Amino acid sequence: MQLKHAAPNQPANNMFASNRIGMTPRMALIIFLILLSQLSGYLISKASFFGGMGMSLFYRNYAFLKTWWKGAIVVFILLMALLAIQAQIQQRVEQAKRIQIIILVFAAVGLYFTFSTFRHDLSYRLMGERFHLGFYLFWIGSMIISLYYIFVKSPLIPTDPTRVQP
């Protein structure tokens, strides 16, 4: 079977134009999540003066967030875990789109509760807007993962009906 390529002056026949440079949409998503994690880690590390003092004196278990790359690694690991879990759901569950929509709603609710907590709890209000934006970016990244799997189709892995499940 021959693959048809788009003419150089015509757009590619897929949702993402990243295939022109030999990149799959999933790889483009991972690169985007790397950049989002770096920005999120940087913003989280830029807590206000009082927020930094609070992390140093009272909340020492969060002191690692004062270093941008440590926060970025934590955010990236969490986003990659979500990506892996949602990839398994997409490949193994017949109603994957519904589950992805439910996960998207949970992420939106998580963003709302994070926003609400940052607005109403004094200790979080003192952390500053840049700190807040870093956590909002995490939730936005998780929503982007869900949207990716809602709009990009992947084949369902067939199960072998003759195989006995243990």
Backbone as ProteinMPNN parsed JSONL, in Angstrom:
{"seq_chain_A": "MQLKHAAPNQPANNMFASNRIGMTPRMALIIFLILLSQLSGYLISKASFFGGMGMSLFYRNYAFLKTWWKGAIVVFILLMALLAIQAQIQQRVEQAKRIQIIILVFAAVGLYFTFSTFRHDLSYRLMGERFHLGFYLFWIGSMIISLYYIFVKSPLIPTDPTRVQP", "coords_chain_A": {"N_chain_A": [[0.837, -1.164, 0.0], [0.59, 2.158, -0.859], [1.617, 5.204, 0.558], [0.082, 8.335, 0.631], [1.34, 11.497, 0.133], [1.055, 14.863, 1.169], [1.007, 17.689, -0.998], [3.75, 20.053, -1.212], [2.831, 22.71, -0.892], [0.369, 22.435, 0.261], [-1.599, 21.921, 3.212], [-0.982, 19.359, 5.679], [-2.848, 16.292, 5.883], [-3.851, 15.811, 8.431], [-4.605, 16.245, 11.969], [-2.541, 17.509, 13.286], [0.258, 19.456, 12.388], [2.73, 18.514, 12.819], [3.782, 16.258, 11.639], [5.152, 16.893, 9.373], [7.751, 17.381, 10.029], [8.582, 14.949, 10.799], [7.552, 14.059, 13.218], [5.495, 12.484, 15.569], [2.072, 12.995, 16.631], [1.803, 12.315, 19.342], [4.427, 12.517, 20.273], [4.83, 15.235, 19.916], [3.024, 16.147, 21.827], [4.272, 15.22, 24.171], [6.655, 16.716, 24.126], [5.528, 19.256, 24.375], [4.456, 18.952, 26.96], [6.802, 18.69, 28.418], [7.891, 21.271, 28.146], [5.812, 22.725, 29.342], [5.963, 21.696, 31.939], [8.484, 22.643, 32.711], [8.019, 25.424, 32.715], [6.003, 25.52, 34.642], [7.369, 24.513, 36.918], [9.281, 26.541, 37.198], [7.617, 28.776, 37.751], [6.386, 27.936, 40.128], [8.585, 27.919, 41.803], [8.99, 30.583, 42.191], [7.79, 31.755, 44.481], [6.295, 34.164, 46.699], [8.059, 36.436, 48.956], [7.164, 36.029, 51.612], [5.936, 33.581, 51.274], [8.1, 31.944, 50.571], [9.529, 32.109, 52.951], [7.71, 30.859, 54.637], [7.766, 28.244, 53.595], [10.365, 27.583, 54.238], [10.432, 27.733, 57.034], [8.048, 26.625, 58.235], [6.681, 24.766, 56.559], [8.454, 22.562, 55.741], [8.587, 20.218, 54.252], [7.816, 20.959, 51.745], [9.876, 22.396, 50.754], [11.471, 21.691, 48.619], [10.21, 22.712, 46.426], [11.159, 25.222, 46.077], [13.296, 25.18, 44.404], [13.57, 25.399, 41.001], [13.936, 23.317, 39.081], [13.485, 20.974, 40.461], [10.789, 21.135, 41.145], [9.802, 21.165, 38.53], [10.488, 18.601, 37.655], [8.883, 17.009, 39.319], [6.303, 17.83, 38.503], [6.45, 17.038, 35.798], [6.775, 14.237, 36.03], [4.331, 13.542, 37.224], [2.547, 14.355, 35.182], [3.391, 12.647, 33.112], [2.738, 10.194, 34.225], [-0.053, 10.419, 34.272], [-0.451, 10.572, 31.498], [0.423, 8.003, 30.698], [-1.397, 6.335, 32.047], [-3.805, 7.184, 30.9], [-3.304, 6.517, 28.265], [-3.294, 3.732, 28.386], [-5.957, 3.326, 29.102], [-7.176, 4.333, 26.798], [-6.378, 2.473, 24.893], [-7.337, 0.02, 25.791], [-9.994, 0.042, 26.644], [-13.367, -0.008, 25.666], [-15.21, 2.112, 25.847], [-13.648, 4.441, 25.871], [-13.601, 7.186, 25.216], [-15.659, 8.309, 26.753], [-14.638, 7.884, 29.323], [-12.353, 9.455, 29.161], [-13.533, 11.969, 28.963], [-14.719, 12.113, 31.481], [-12.392, 12.134, 33.061], [-11.359, 14.549, 32.163], [-13.298, 16.298, 33.187], [-12.878, 15.855, 35.942], [-10.297, 16.948, 36.129], [-10.847, 19.62, 35.53], [-12.466, 20.237, 37.719], [-10.566, 19.858, 39.717], [-8.845, 21.983, 39.074], [-10.577, 24.12, 39.638], [-10.989, 23.755, 42.445], [-8.369, 24.074, 43.326], [-7.934, 26.739, 42.608], [-9.914, 27.924, 44.216], [-9.002, 27.246, 46.804], [-6.532, 28.579, 46.811], [-7.455, 31.183, 46.789], [-8.95, 31.511, 49.136], [-7.604, 30.553, 51.401], [-5.383, 31.765, 53.735], [-2.63, 31.164, 54.03], [-1.978, 30.124, 51.53], [-2.654, 32.25, 49.891], [-0.656, 34.025, 50.511], [1.46, 33.02, 49.112], [1.713, 33.992, 46.534], [1.032, 35.123, 43.135], [2.511, 34.017, 40.974], [3.36, 31.537, 41.964], [0.849, 30.336, 42.244], [0.047, 30.232, 39.532], [1.789, 28.3, 38.527], [0.774, 25.899, 39.591], [-1.764, 25.955, 38.457], [-1.066, 25.554, 35.804], [-0.305, 22.878, 35.847], [-2.808, 21.56, 36.13], [-4.002, 22.427, 33.773], [-2.325, 21.182, 31.929], [-2.988, 18.494, 32.47], [-5.611, 18.526, 31.562], [-5.171, 18.992, 28.852], [-3.98, 16.611, 28.087], [-6.174, 14.879, 28.334], [-7.878, 16.02, 26.395], [-6.336, 15.532, 24.14], [-6.521, 12.711, 23.928], [-9.243, 12.515, 23.561], [-9.682, 13.598, 21.037], [-7.827, 12.393, 19.289], [-7.651, 9.449, 17.591], [-7.016, 6.111, 18.573], [-6.074, 2.733, 17.972], [-8.01, 0.022, 19.278], [-6.816, -2.44, 21.412], [-7.087, -5.743, 20.564], [-8.652, -8.368, 22.406], [-7.832, -11.713, 23.251], [-10.115, -14.187, 22.839], [-9.834, -16.886, 23.407], [-7.992, -17.167, 25.358], [-7.51, -17.928, 28.729], [-8.384, -16.131, 31.533], [-6.472, -15.48, 34.427]], "CA_chain_A": [[0.0, 0.0, 0.0], [1.364, 3.39, -0.994], [1.165, 6.331, 1.369], [-0.035, 9.571, -0.128], [1.902, 12.652, 0.813], [0.472, 16.141, 0.754], [1.896, 18.542, -1.786], [4.454, 20.973, -0.321], [2.108, 23.945, -0.618], [-0.901, 22.116, 0.886], [-1.433, 21.448, 4.585], [-1.057, 17.91, 5.872], [-4.211, 15.829, 6.033], [-4.079, 15.35, 9.793], [-4.93, 17.306, 12.909], [-1.322, 18.182, 13.697], [1.197, 19.665, 11.297], [4.046, 18.081, 13.274], [4.283, 15.153, 10.825], [6.037, 17.412, 8.335], [9.14, 17.298, 10.5], [8.833, 13.577, 11.216], [7.193, 13.906, 14.617], [4.13, 12.023, 15.771], [1.312, 13.877, 17.534], [2.107, 11.964, 20.74], [5.733, 13.088, 20.6], [4.61, 16.682, 20.05], [2.383, 16.331, 23.126], [5.28, 15.021, 25.223], [7.535, 17.89, 24.113], [4.75, 20.337, 24.955], [4.364, 18.732, 28.402], [8.123, 19.004, 28.984], [7.981, 22.731, 28.242], [4.84, 23.148, 30.337], [6.507, 21.332, 33.25], [9.56, 23.576, 33.033], [7.411, 26.699, 33.06], [5.308, 25.326, 35.904], [8.39, 24.434, 37.966], [9.855, 27.881, 37.371], [6.64, 29.64, 38.411], [6.206, 27.466, 41.509], [9.76, 28.315, 42.583], [8.962, 32.033, 42.383], [6.838, 32.134, 45.518], [6.584, 35.468, 47.29], [9.014, 36.427, 50.072], [6.521, 35.39, 52.761], [5.726, 32.177, 50.929], [9.393, 31.27, 50.701], [9.832, 31.997, 54.384], [6.828, 29.829, 55.193], [8.273, 26.926, 53.191], [11.618, 27.34, 54.94], [10.258, 27.625, 58.474], [6.92, 25.83, 58.723], [6.331, 23.682, 55.64], [9.762, 22.132, 55.213], [8.449, 19.137, 53.269], [7.606, 21.583, 50.441], [11.027, 23.25, 50.447], [12.03, 21.328, 47.31], [9.547, 23.519, 45.403], [11.879, 26.484, 45.924], [14.238, 24.957, 43.305], [12.678, 25.273, 39.846], [14.032, 22.06, 38.342], [12.873, 19.908, 41.264], [9.348, 21.252, 40.916], [9.525, 20.776, 37.144], [10.568, 17.136, 37.565], [7.691, 16.457, 39.96], [5.168, 18.083, 37.612], [6.605, 16.21, 34.606], [6.502, 12.836, 36.397], [2.879, 13.41, 37.398], [1.893, 14.431, 33.867], [3.697, 11.427, 32.356], [1.935, 9.11, 34.807], [-1.404, 10.602, 33.725], [-0.401, 10.222, 30.079], [0.525, 6.547, 30.583], [-2.668, 5.744, 32.478], [-4.835, 7.475, 29.903], [-2.981, 5.747, 27.058], [-3.78, 2.377, 28.617], [-7.419, 3.387, 29.017], [-7.53, 4.548, 25.391], [-6.116, 1.27, 24.101], [-7.928, -1.205, 26.313], [-11.393, 0.188, 27.05], [-14.209, 0.331, 24.525], [-15.833, 3.412, 26.084], [-12.526, 5.279, 26.29], [-13.914, 8.608, 25.079], [-16.428, 8.696, 27.938], [-13.73, 7.93, 30.473], [-11.498, 10.635, 28.975], [-14.35, 13.137, 29.301], [-14.833, 12.113, 32.942], [-11.1, 12.58, 33.575], [-11.3, 15.983, 31.855], [-14.142, 16.988, 34.165], [-12.159, 15.805, 37.224], [-9.198, 17.915, 36.071], [-11.442, 20.961, 35.635], [-12.872, 20.393, 39.118], [-9.31, 20.05, 40.456], [-8.414, 23.364, 38.822], [-11.469, 25.002, 40.382], [-10.701, 23.658, 43.875], [-7.06, 24.69, 43.552], [-8.172, 28.178, 42.55], [-10.674, 28.301, 45.398], [-8.114, 27.157, 47.962], [-5.54, 29.654, 46.733], [-8.12, 32.465, 47.028], [-9.586, 31.616, 50.444], [-6.712, 30.153, 52.485], [-4.407, 32.829, 53.885], [-1.263, 30.706, 53.794], [-1.771, 30.001, 50.087], [-2.714, 33.595, 49.301], [0.636, 34.667, 50.717], [2.473, 32.422, 48.234], [1.886, 34.846, 45.361], [0.373, 34.724, 41.891], [3.349, 33.145, 40.138], [3.246, 30.215, 42.569], [-0.47, 29.821, 41.874], [0.042, 29.922, 38.101], [2.506, 27.04, 38.329], [-0.143, 24.795, 39.85], [-2.815, 25.99, 37.447], [-0.509, 24.949, 34.585], [-0.379, 21.42, 35.988], [-4.169, 21.133, 35.81], [-4.22, 22.675, 32.345], [-1.623, 20.092, 31.242], [-3.774, 17.263, 32.572], [-6.766, 18.672, 30.668], [-4.687, 18.858, 27.479], [-3.809, 15.172, 27.859], [-7.512, 14.324, 28.089], [-8.346, 16.5, 25.092], [-5.573, 14.809, 23.128], [-7.088, 11.381, 23.739], [-10.617, 12.631, 23.075], [-9.707, 13.944, 19.615], [-6.95, 11.535, 18.499], [-8.104, 8.064, 17.665], [-5.993, 5.067, 18.614], [-6.751, 1.442, 17.819], [-8.287, -0.765, 20.458], [-6.058, -3.692, 21.413], [-8.051, -6.844, 20.644], [-8.382, -9.375, 23.418], [-7.908, -13.072, 22.734], [-11.202, -14.839, 23.56], [-9.473, -18.24, 23.777], [-7.074, -17.126, 26.491], [-8.182, -17.992, 30.022], [-7.886, -15.123, 32.464], [-6.176, -16.099, 35.741]], "C_chain_A": [[0.886, 1.232, 0.0], [0.766, 4.467, -0.099], [1.123, 7.571, 0.502], [0.506, 10.711, 0.711], [1.246, 13.911, 0.275], [1.499, 16.908, -0.064], [2.554, 19.57, -0.86], [3.689, 22.244, 0.007], [0.735, 23.707, 0.018], [-0.67, 21.632, 2.308], [-1.564, 19.936, 4.66], [-2.503, 17.527, 6.169], [-4.459, 15.245, 7.422], [-4.296, 16.54, 10.707], [-3.704, 18.122, 13.293], [-0.38, 18.324, 12.506], [2.588, 19.186, 11.668], [4.612, 16.939, 12.446], [5.2, 15.627, 9.712], [7.498, 17.334, 8.75], [9.446, 15.929, 11.071], [8.491, 13.32, 12.67], [5.744, 13.456, 14.713], [3.393, 12.997, 16.684], [1.594, 13.588, 19.01], [3.447, 12.539, 21.163], [5.634, 14.605, 20.75], [3.954, 16.995, 21.393], [3.402, 16.2, 24.254], [6.238, 16.207, 25.276], [6.809, 19.094, 24.71], [4.661, 20.189, 26.471], [5.696, 18.977, 29.099], [8.246, 20.515, 29.176], [7.017, 23.275, 29.29], [5.336, 22.849, 31.75], [7.628, 22.274, 33.657], [9.001, 24.931, 33.45], [6.702, 26.615, 34.414], [6.297, 25.267, 37.069], [9.024, 25.781, 38.25], [8.89, 28.787, 38.139], [6.407, 29.229, 39.862], [7.383, 27.91, 42.372], [9.79, 29.806, 42.875], [7.88, 32.453, 43.374], [7.246, 33.485, 46.093], [7.576, 35.317, 48.453], [8.413, 35.7, 51.273], [6.258, 33.908, 52.502], [7.007, 31.371, 51.047], [9.806, 31.094, 52.147], [8.974, 30.917, 55.03], [7.286, 28.428, 54.832], [9.552, 26.59, 53.944], [11.402, 27.063, 56.424], [9.189, 26.62, 58.904], [6.6, 24.614, 57.855], [7.592, 23.157, 54.965], [9.648, 21.002, 54.187], [8.154, 19.678, 51.868], [8.791, 22.446, 50.012], [11.647, 22.911, 49.092], [11.402, 22.156, 46.194], [10.243, 24.864, 45.194], [12.947, 26.394, 44.825], [13.42, 24.611, 42.065], [12.741, 23.901, 39.2], [13.461, 20.894, 39.139], [11.351, 19.939, 41.11], [8.964, 20.82, 39.52], [9.556, 19.264, 36.985], [9.327, 16.495, 38.176], [6.462, 16.64, 39.056], [5.253, 17.181, 36.377], [6.304, 14.736, 34.904], [4.998, 12.616, 36.569], [2.141, 13.448, 36.062], [2.177, 13.188, 33.025], [2.941, 10.229, 32.912], [0.494, 9.206, 34.31], [-1.465, 10.199, 32.253], [-0.372, 8.704, 29.896], [-0.787, 5.868, 30.974], [-3.746, 5.972, 31.423], [-4.552, 6.767, 28.58], [-3.47, 4.31, 27.201], [-5.306, 2.326, 28.539], [-7.85, 3.485, 27.555], [-7.38, 3.267, 24.575], [-6.912, 0.055, 24.553], [-9.428, -1.132, 26.644], [-12.213, 0.636, 25.845], [-14.844, 1.712, 24.661], [-14.782, 4.428, 26.531], [-12.848, 6.762, 26.216], [-14.725, 9.109, 26.272], [-15.528, 8.828, 29.162], [-12.815, 9.143, 30.364], [-12.265, 11.917, 29.313], [-14.526, 13.236, 30.813], [-13.528, 12.597, 33.578], [-10.917, 14.07, 33.319], [-12.123, 16.793, 32.856], [-13.47, 16.991, 35.54], [-11.003, 16.807, 37.246], [-9.722, 19.34, 36.18], [-11.898, 21.239, 37.063], [-11.631, 20.591, 40.004], [-8.764, 21.452, 40.284], [-9.278, 24.34, 39.615], [-11.148, 24.97, 41.88], [-9.336, 24.235, 44.22], [-7.206, 26.203, 43.566], [-8.886, 28.659, 43.816], [-9.805, 28.277, 46.658], [-7.105, 28.287, 47.968], [-6.162, 31.016, 47.012], [-8.606, 32.622, 48.463], [-8.701, 31.226, 51.615], [-5.57, 31.158, 52.569], [-2.983, 32.355, 53.574], [-0.976, 30.535, 52.301], [-1.84, 31.36, 49.385], [-1.368, 34.299, 49.417], [1.725, 34.134, 49.781], [2.699, 33.246, 46.969], [1.296, 34.245, 44.096], [1.223, 33.799, 41.029], [3.308, 31.714, 40.654], [1.921, 29.578, 42.168], [-0.505, 29.405, 40.407], [0.748, 28.601, 37.798], [1.605, 25.839, 38.553], [-1.313, 24.783, 38.88], [-2.329, 25.349, 36.147], [-0.51, 23.426, 34.657], [-1.765, 20.923, 35.597], [-4.481, 21.346, 34.345], [-3.526, 21.584, 31.52], [-2.396, 18.788, 31.309], [-5.023, 17.33, 31.699], [-6.352, 18.513, 29.205], [-4.464, 17.391, 27.136], [-5.165, 14.533, 27.554], [-8.05, 14.752, 26.732], [-7.615, 15.802, 23.951], [-6.21, 13.442, 22.865], [-8.547, 11.42, 23.306], [-10.624, 12.821, 21.561], [-8.814, 13.082, 18.731], [-7.393, 10.103, 18.693], [-6.895, 7.133, 17.73], [-6.708, 3.723, 18.57], [-6.918, 0.742, 19.162], [-7.498, -2.061, 20.359], [-7.055, -4.836, 21.544], [-7.661, -7.83, 21.745], [-8.584, -10.749, 22.806], [-8.992, -13.821, 23.503], [-10.862, -16.255, 24.001], [-8.568, -18.29, 25.0], [-7.881, -17.106, 27.802], [-7.557, -16.975, 30.945], [-7.617, -15.78, 33.808], [-7.034, -15.518, 36.836]], "O_chain_A": [[1.83, 1.324, 0.784], [-0.453, 4.614, -0.017], [2.042, 7.82, -0.279], [0.15, 10.853, 1.88], [0.926, 14.012, -0.909], [2.705, 16.788, 0.154], [1.98, 19.923, 0.171], [3.878, 22.808, 1.085], [0.009, 24.664, 0.288], [0.348, 20.999, 2.587], [-2.187, 19.314, 3.8], [-3.283, 18.348, 6.652], [-5.207, 14.277, 7.56], [-4.189, 17.692, 10.287], [-3.824, 19.309, 13.595], [-0.245, 17.398, 11.706], [3.537, 19.42, 10.92], [5.808, 16.663, 12.532], [5.956, 14.828, 9.159], [8.382, 17.233, 7.9], [10.455, 15.753, 11.754], [9.088, 12.442, 13.294], [4.873, 13.983, 14.021], [4.025, 13.744, 17.431], [1.623, 14.505, 19.831], [3.591, 13.001, 22.295], [6.285, 15.189, 21.617], [4.289, 17.995, 22.029], [3.389, 16.995, 25.195], [6.595, 16.659, 26.364], [7.402, 19.865, 25.465], [4.776, 21.177, 27.196], [5.721, 19.422, 30.246], [8.656, 20.981, 30.239], [7.365, 24.185, 30.042], [5.149, 23.659, 32.658], [7.716, 22.665, 34.821], [9.459, 25.518, 34.43], [6.794, 27.533, 35.229], [6.079, 25.907, 38.097], [9.277, 26.126, 39.405], [9.297, 29.485, 39.068], [6.248, 30.087, 40.73], [7.202, 28.242, 43.543], [10.554, 30.245, 43.735], [7.14, 33.404, 43.124], [8.402, 33.895, 45.985], [7.887, 34.202, 48.874], [9.069, 34.855, 51.883], [6.351, 33.086, 53.413], [7.003, 30.252, 51.561], [10.361, 30.064, 52.527], [9.452, 30.153, 55.868], [7.209, 27.518, 55.658], [9.794, 25.424, 54.256], [12.112, 26.246, 57.011], [9.406, 25.848, 59.838], [6.282, 23.546, 58.379], [7.763, 23.298, 53.754], [10.529, 20.849, 53.341], [8.233, 18.927, 50.896], [8.708, 23.152, 49.007], [12.288, 23.766, 48.481], [11.994, 22.293, 45.124], [9.944, 25.569, 44.23], [13.446, 27.421, 44.366], [12.661, 23.642, 42.072], [11.706, 23.362, 38.806], [12.997, 19.919, 38.549], [10.71, 18.899, 40.962], [7.928, 20.184, 39.325], [8.737, 18.702, 36.258], [8.779, 15.545, 37.617], [5.679, 15.708, 38.873], [4.242, 16.62, 35.952], [5.645, 14.067, 34.108], [4.46, 11.61, 36.106], [1.217, 12.666, 35.836], [1.298, 12.723, 32.299], [2.545, 9.341, 32.156], [-0.114, 8.192, 33.966], [-2.423, 9.56, 31.819], [-1.069, 8.174, 29.03], [-1.233, 4.936, 30.305], [-4.505, 5.061, 31.094], [-5.488, 6.45, 27.846], [-4.001, 3.735, 26.251], [-5.873, 1.391, 27.975], [-8.779, 2.799, 27.128], [-8.17, 3.011, 23.667], [-7.137, -0.857, 23.757], [-10.051, -2.163, 26.897], [-11.815, 1.534, 25.102], [-14.995, 2.412, 23.661], [-15.014, 5.189, 27.471], [-12.408, 7.527, 27.074], [-14.497, 10.221, 26.749], [-15.651, 9.776, 29.937], [-12.53, 9.793, 31.37], [-11.697, 12.845, 29.888], [-14.486, 14.335, 31.368], [-13.554, 13.381, 34.527], [-10.378, 14.782, 34.167], [-11.688, 17.849, 33.316], [-13.487, 18.008, 36.233], [-10.756, 17.444, 38.27], [-9.114, 20.177, 36.846], [-11.735, 22.353, 37.562], [-11.652, 21.401, 40.931], [-8.272, 22.05, 41.241], [-8.757, 25.289, 40.202], [-11.044, 26.018, 42.516], [-9.162, 24.822, 45.288], [-6.661, 26.874, 44.442], [-8.51, 29.67, 44.408], [-9.872, 29.192, 47.48], [-6.848, 28.89, 49.01], [-5.453, 31.929, 47.438], [-8.672, 33.743, 48.968], [-9.039, 31.556, 52.752], [-4.864, 31.379, 51.585], [-2.219, 33.07, 52.925], [0.147, 30.774, 51.856], [-1.15, 31.58, 48.389], [-0.983, 35.072, 48.539], [2.794, 34.734, 49.67], [3.785, 33.194, 46.392], [1.086, 33.036, 43.995], [0.688, 32.879, 40.411], [3.23, 30.774, 39.862], [1.882, 28.405, 41.794], [-1.029, 28.342, 40.076], [0.335, 27.87, 36.898], [1.659, 24.869, 37.798], [-1.804, 23.714, 38.516], [-3.1, 24.674, 35.464], [-0.697, 22.757, 33.641], [-1.889, 19.975, 34.822], [-5.161, 20.521, 33.733], [-4.079, 21.115, 30.525], [-2.459, 18.051, 30.325], [-5.453, 16.314, 31.154], [-7.106, 17.958, 28.407], [-4.733, 16.972, 26.01], [-5.284, 13.737, 26.623], [-8.614, 13.939, 26.0], [-8.211, 15.515, 22.913], [-6.414, 13.061, 21.712], [-9.042, 10.447, 22.737], [-11.481, 12.266, 20.873], [-9.027, 13.043, 17.519], [-7.496, 9.611, 19.817], [-5.894, 7.335, 17.042], [-7.823, 3.592, 19.075], [-6.079, 0.859, 20.055], [-7.516, -2.714, 19.315], [-7.793, -4.901, 22.528], [-6.479, -8.086, 21.975], [-9.43, -10.919, 21.928], [-8.827, -14.075, 24.696], [-11.529, -16.79, 24.887], [-8.401, -19.348, 25.608], [-8.83, -16.334, 27.937], [-6.339, -16.954, 31.124], [-8.441, -16.558, 34.287], [-6.916, -15.922, 37.993]]}, "name": "protein", "num_of_chains": 1, "seq": "MQLKHAAPNQPANNMFASNRIGMTPRMALIIFLILLSQLSGYLISKASFFGGMGMSLFYRNYAFLKTWWKGAIVVFILLMALLAIQAQIQQRVEQAKRIQIIILVFAAVGLYFTFSTFRHDLSYRLMGERFHLGFYLFWIGSMIISLYYIFVKSPLIPTDPTRVQP"}
